[in-house]
Amino acid sequence: MTPKKHEFEHDVKMDVEARVRQGVKAILEEVLEEEMTQHLQAGYRELTPTRRGERNGRYVRNLHDPGGQDRAPGGAPR
């Protein structure tokens, strides 16, 4: 087998492996998304009457700049 043919076959194999990985990842994400929706009884970023916040949660962040000054999440000093 010539070096170019070997290199081509290697590249094809890598491409196929990458595509398989992408496919498996997409399937797993879809299955996990459905499980989360069923478990929480709420879709992605969905608000429901019985939920106090979005599905992914929300919390207050305390941000400080390098000088120790508190900063709002938008970046403005408090």
C-alpha angles and dihedrals in degrees: 000000000000120000092245092052091047090049091048092051090048091051091049091050091050091049092050091048091050092050092049090050091050091049094049090047092051092049093048092049091050093049092047091047091053092047091051092048092051094044096047095033088225133095126233109304089352121150117210131185092252096047124082095203145007121299094254091053133235134230139170114263124210107212125186129187120225089270091058095251116143113245130195116240089259090060099255118129115253 
